[in-house]
């Protein structure tokens, strides 16, 4: 969905990267039943950095349906 025909549509790199990162984090949290430490390990990062990125991207475990 991000890689549409770009000949006519400008791409906002920051927005595309943020969307991609958000999707990766949400999927990891789903696979790990919302357990941030396990999701961070799966993503190859620390829980602290995962939490920072979740806050930055507006990911709220209670709001974003992980089931």
N, C-alpha and C positions, 0 to 999 in steps of 0.2 A: 504494500500500500504506500510505502514511502517512495519507492522507486517507480513512480509514474512517469509518463512521457514528460520529460523536463525541458523539451525544446521551447515550450511556450510558458511554462510555469516556473517562476523562480523558487529555489529551495532555500528555506531558512535552516541552515546547518545546525544552529544551536537548538532550535525547536525539534528537529529530526533526531538529534542525538539524545535530547532529553526524553523524547517519546520512547526511543529504543531502550534507554537505560531504565525508564519507569517500567516498561513491559518486562524486562529481564528480572527486575527486583520483585515485582508482583508475582511472576511465575515461580521464582525461587521460594518466596514466602508461602505460596500455595502448596508447593511440593513438600515444604517443611512444616506444614500445619501452623504457619504463623510464628514459628520459633525463630527469632532473629539470629541467634547465634549459629544455628544450623544453616540458615539461609546465607549468612555471611560466609561461612566456610565453603558452601557450595559455589559461591560466587568468587572465591579466592580473595576475600577481604576480611576485615575485622568487623565485629558487631558495631563498634563505635563509628567507623566510616560508613557502614550500611545505614545506621541510624541518621547520620548527618545527611546522606543522600536522600533518604526517605523524607526527612524534614524539608530539604531543598526542593524536592519534586512533589511535595504535598501528598505523600502516601500515608494514609491513616489506616492501620490494620482494622480498626473497628468500622470504618466507613467503606473501605474497598473490600468488596466481598471476596474472601479468599477460599471459600468452599466451592 
